[in-house]
Amino acid sequence: MKTSIRTLCALAILAAAAGAAHANSYYIGTLRPYFVNNALYIEETAVNKGAVPACVNTARNLLRLSLDPASNEFKEQYAMLLMAWYTGRAINVAGTGVCTNEGDETVLTLSPQ
């Protein structure tokens, strides 16, 4: 019985460590959304961030919504970004860990702070 409990504890610790190693990037602060050539870019203005993937182009420091612009989810996320920008409120962004060809990380989720 003790061996089984030890084995389960060891597996739980390994699973937690593996999850931490693959944690999503995060951006918390104010972000400025803007469109260029029908693409929505999200510029970091005053952001604390962590676990940013190596594929991010640090000369640009931009984020992108990966959703279809015609989808309701895209429109909701864009509205949330605009509201946060115009009111000066911070927003929480989780990244996917995947970047566009330009080196902009794509957004997984947005939530107000």
Backbone as numpy.savetxt, mean C-alpha at the origin, in Angstrom:
# Nx Ny Nz CAx CAy CAz Cx Cy Cz
2.77 -36.19 24.04 1.96 -35.01 24.04 2.83 -33.74 24.04
3.91 -33.74 24.84 4.79 -32.57 24.90 5.43 -32.31 23.54
5.79 -33.37 22.84 6.41 -33.21 21.54 5.44 -32.56 20.56
4.18 -32.94 20.60 3.19 -32.36 19.71 3.01 -30.87 19.98
2.96 -30.48 21.24 2.79 -29.08 21.60 4.01 -28.29 21.16
5.20 -28.85 21.36 6.42 -28.16 20.92 6.44 -28.00 19.41
6.02 -29.03 18.72 5.99 -28.97 17.26 5.01 -27.90 16.80
3.83 -27.85 17.40 2.85 -26.84 17.03 3.36 -25.44 17.33
4.01 -25.26 18.46 4.58 -23.95 18.81 5.65 -23.54 17.81
6.50 -24.47 17.44 7.55 -24.18 16.47 6.96 -23.80 15.11
5.92 -24.52 14.69 5.27 -24.20 13.42 4.60 -22.82 13.47
4.00 -22.48 14.60 3.36 -21.18 14.75 4.39 -20.06 14.66
5.54 -20.26 15.28 6.61 -19.25 15.24 7.14 -19.10 13.82
7.33 -20.19 13.11 7.80 -20.13 11.73 6.78 -19.43 10.84
5.51 -19.72 11.04 4.46 -19.09 10.23 4.43 -17.59 10.49
4.57 -17.18 11.74 4.58 -15.76 12.07 5.79 -15.06 11.45
6.93 -15.71 11.49 8.14 -15.12 10.92 8.02 -15.01 9.41
7.44 -16.01 8.77 7.26 -15.97 7.32 6.29 -14.86 6.95
5.24 -14.68 7.73 4.28 -13.61 7.47 4.93 -12.25 7.61
5.76 -12.07 8.60 6.44 -10.79 8.81 7.41 -10.50 7.67
8.04 -11.53 7.13 8.98 -11.35 6.04 8.28 -10.89 4.76
6.99 -11.23 4.62 6.25 -10.87 3.42 5.20 -9.80 3.72
5.44 -8.99 4.72 4.47 -7.97 5.10 4.30 -6.95 3.98
3.09 -6.43 3.85 2.81 -5.41 2.85 3.50 -4.11 3.23
3.82 -3.34 2.21 4.35 -2.01 2.47 3.21 -1.15 3.00
3.55 -0.08 3.67 2.53 0.83 4.18 2.99 2.27 4.02
2.01 3.12 3.84 2.22 4.55 3.69 1.15 5.22 4.54
1.52 6.05 5.49 0.57 6.73 6.36 0.88 8.22 6.34
-0.07 9.00 5.90 0.13 10.44 5.85 -0.71 11.08 4.77
-0.27 12.23 4.29 -1.02 12.94 3.25 -0.45 12.62 1.88
-1.36 12.37 0.96 -1.01 11.99 -0.40 -1.79 12.87 -1.37
-1.15 13.26 -2.46 -1.81 14.12 -3.46 -2.11 13.32 -4.72
-3.41 13.13 -5.02 -3.75 12.41 -6.26 -3.81 13.38 -7.45
-3.37 12.90 -8.61 -3.51 13.71 -9.83 -3.47 12.79 -11.04
-4.10 13.23 -12.12 -4.16 12.46 -13.36 -3.18 13.01 -14.38
-2.53 12.10 -15.11 -1.70 12.44 -16.27 -1.99 11.38 -17.32
-2.40 11.79 -18.50 -2.68 10.86 -19.60 -3.59 9.71 -19.17
-4.68 10.02 -18.51 -5.68 9.04 -18.05 -5.15 8.04 -17.03
-4.06 8.35 -16.38 -3.53 7.49 -15.32 -3.51 8.28 -14.02
-4.03 7.69 -12.95 -4.05 8.33 -11.64 -2.74 8.05 -10.93
-2.03 9.11 -10.59 -0.81 9.01 -9.81 -1.08 9.52 -8.41
-0.40 8.97 -7.43 -0.57 9.38 -6.05 0.81 9.76 -5.53
0.99 11.04 -5.27 2.28 11.57 -4.83 2.34 11.64 -3.30
3.44 11.19 -2.76 3.67 11.28 -1.32 4.01 12.73 -0.97
3.30 13.31 -0.01 3.62 14.68 0.40 4.21 14.71 1.81
3.57 14.07 2.75 4.08 13.96 4.12 3.71 12.57 4.61
4.60 11.62 4.39 4.26 10.21 4.59 5.31 9.49 5.42
4.85 8.68 6.36 5.69 7.69 7.02 5.44 6.38 6.29
6.50 5.67 5.97 6.32 4.44 5.20 7.27 3.37 5.67
6.93 2.14 5.32 7.79 1.02 5.69 7.56 -0.18 4.80
8.51 -1.08 4.80 8.49 -2.31 4.01 8.29 -2.02 2.52
8.84 -0.91 2.04 8.69 -0.52 0.64 9.52 -1.48 -0.22
8.92 -2.04 -1.29 9.65 -3.00 -2.12 10.79 -2.36 -2.90
11.75 -3.17 -3.26 12.93 -2.69 -3.98 12.60 -2.19 -5.38
11.45 -2.58 -5.93 11.09 -2.17 -7.29 10.65 -0.71 -7.37
10.44 -0.04 -6.23 9.98 1.35 -6.22 11.08 2.27 -6.73
10.71 3.15 -7.66 11.63 4.15 -8.20 11.68 5.30 -7.19
12.76 5.38 -6.43 12.86 6.38 -5.36 12.97 7.80 -5.89
13.29 7.98 -7.16 13.32 9.32 -7.74 11.89 9.84 -7.96
10.92 8.92 -8.08 9.52 9.31 -8.32 8.69 9.27 -7.05
8.82 8.20 -6.26 8.02 8.01 -5.04 6.53 8.21 -5.29
5.99 7.50 -6.27 4.58 7.58 -6.60 3.90 6.23 -6.36
2.61 6.30 -6.11 1.78 5.11 -5.98 0.74 5.14 -7.10
0.19 3.97 -7.42 -0.84 3.88 -8.46 -1.95 2.96 -8.00
-3.20 3.32 -8.34 -4.31 2.41 -8.12 -4.27 1.37 -9.24
-4.42 0.11 -8.89 -4.32 -0.95 -9.90 -5.68 -1.37 -10.43
-6.71 -0.66 -10.04 -8.07 -1.03 -10.42 -8.46 -0.44 -11.77
-9.49 -1.00 -12.36 -10.06 -0.48 -13.58 -10.73 0.86 -13.27
-10.36 1.94 -13.96 -10.94 3.26 -13.66 -12.46 3.31 -13.79
-13.05 2.39 -14.50 -14.51 2.37 -14.65 -15.20 1.65 -13.49
-14.42 0.99 -12.63 -15.02 0.22 -11.53 -15.45 1.13 -10.38
-16.45 0.69 -9.64 -16.92 1.44 -8.48 -15.84 1.52 -7.41
-15.07 0.46 -7.24 -14.02 0.45 -6.22 -12.97 1.52 -6.52
-12.58 1.66 -7.80 -11.63 2.71 -8.18 -12.20 4.07 -7.84
-13.46 4.31 -8.19 -14.09 5.60 -7.93 -14.16 5.89 -6.43
-14.45 4.87 -5.63 -14.51 5.04 -4.18 -13.13 5.38 -3.61
-12.10 4.68 -4.10 -10.74 4.95 -3.62 -10.28 6.33 -4.06
-10.62 6.72 -5.28 -10.25 8.05 -5.76 -10.96 9.13 -4.94
-12.24 8.92 -4.64 -12.99 9.88 -3.82 -12.37 9.99 -2.43
-11.94 8.88 -1.86 -11.31 8.89 -0.54 -9.99 9.67 -0.59
-9.21 9.45 -1.65 -7.95 10.18 -1.81 -8.20 11.69 -1.93
-9.19 12.06 -2.75 -9.51 13.48 -2.92 -9.97 14.11 -1.61
-10.86 13.43 -0.90 -11.36 13.95 0.37 -10.21 14.16 1.35
-9.33 13.19 1.45 -8.20 13.30 2.38 -7.27 14.44 1.97
-7.00 14.58 0.67 -6.11 15.63 0.19 -6.70 17.01 0.44
-7.95 17.20 0.07 -8.57 18.53 0.21 -8.82 18.93 1.66
-8.96 17.97 2.56 -9.18 18.31 3.97 -7.89 18.25 4.78
-6.80 17.82 4.15 -5.52 17.74 4.84 -5.42 16.59 5.83
-6.29 15.60 5.68 -6.28 14.46 6.60 -5.35 13.37 6.11
-4.81 12.66 7.07 -3.92 11.54 6.74 -4.75 10.34 6.29
-4.11 9.50 5.52 -4.75 8.30 5.01 -3.77 7.14 5.15
-4.29 5.94 5.34 -3.47 4.73 5.43 -3.54 3.99 4.10
-2.40 3.66 3.56 -2.34 2.93 2.29 -1.49 1.68 2.49
-2.01 0.56 2.03 -1.22 -0.68 2.01 -0.87 -0.97 0.56
0.39 -1.23 0.31 0.84 -1.52 -1.05 0.79 -3.01 -1.34
0.83 -3.33 -2.62 0.79 -4.74 -3.05 2.18 -5.38 -3.04
3.23 -4.55 -3.05 4.57 -5.09 -3.19 4.96 -5.27 -4.65
4.06 -4.88 -5.56 4.28 -5.00 -7.00 4.32 -3.59 -7.58
5.20 -3.39 -8.55 5.35 -2.06 -9.14 4.98 -2.06 -10.62
4.62 -0.88 -11.11 4.39 -0.69 -12.54 5.75 -0.67 -13.25
5.73 -0.60 -14.57 6.97 -0.51 -15.34 7.77 0.74 -14.99
7.07 1.79 -14.52 7.74 3.04 -14.15 8.32 3.01 -12.75
8.02 1.95 -11.97 8.53 1.86 -10.61 7.60 2.45 -9.56
6.30 2.54 -9.89 5.31 3.03 -8.94 4.62 1.82 -8.31
4.62 1.76 -6.98 3.96 0.62 -6.33 2.44 0.74 -6.47
1.79 -0.40 -6.71 0.34 -0.39 -6.82 -0.30 -0.55 -5.44
-1.46 0.08 -5.28 -2.16 0.14 -4.00 -3.04 -1.10 -3.81
-2.97 -1.66 -2.63 -3.83 -2.78 -2.25 -5.10 -2.26 -1.59
-4.94 -1.44 -0.54 -6.10 -0.89 0.17 -5.82 0.54 0.61
-6.90 1.28 0.78 -6.87 2.64 1.34 -7.84 2.70 2.50
-7.50 3.45 3.53 -8.46 3.67 4.61 -8.12 5.00 5.28
-9.15 5.73 5.72 -8.88 6.99 6.41 -8.26 6.74 7.76
-7.50 7.70 8.24 -6.87 7.54 9.55 -7.72 8.18 10.60
